[in-house]
Amino acid sequence: MGNRIKLQHPNSDKHMQSIDKEKYNQIKDVILSVIEKHEGITFKELSKEVLTAVKDSFDGSPSWYCTAVKLDLEARGLIKRIDSKSPQRLKINR
């Protein structure tokens, strides 16, 4: 796999692809920073903040990467959904 990381999904039946490790780390760092700053942020708000943070320095679709990396971080237990109600709200898993 080299410089790629295999994504995980909270639903283990779902197949996820591998992505460039540098892009993964860039989006992961932004997501964790934003969620840490705004305990209980909605996914919509998170997506907007990620886009703003990387729009001038990211090659690819920030919204797609935000969704994919967010799911991976949930699967790895680093973040979690506060509840199952809509809109989806996220926080750091402590």
C-alpha positions, 0 to 999 in steps of 0.5 A: 500500500505504500503511501496509501491508507485503507479506509474503514467504515463504521458498518464493517459490511461496507467496503472502503477504498484506500486513499493517499496518506498525505491527503488523509492526514491533512483532512484528518488533522482539520477534522479533529481540530474543528471538532475539538474546537466546537464540541458537538458540531454538526456534520454540515458545519464540519464540512464547511469548516474543512472546505474553508481550511483546505480550499487553497491547498487541497488537490481533490474534492474536500467534501468527498474526503471529509465524508470518507475520513469522517467515517474512517475516524468513527470506525477507528473510535476517534470521533463519535456521533452524539446521537442518532437524531438529525442533524448528525452531531459529532464529538471527540471520543474520549 
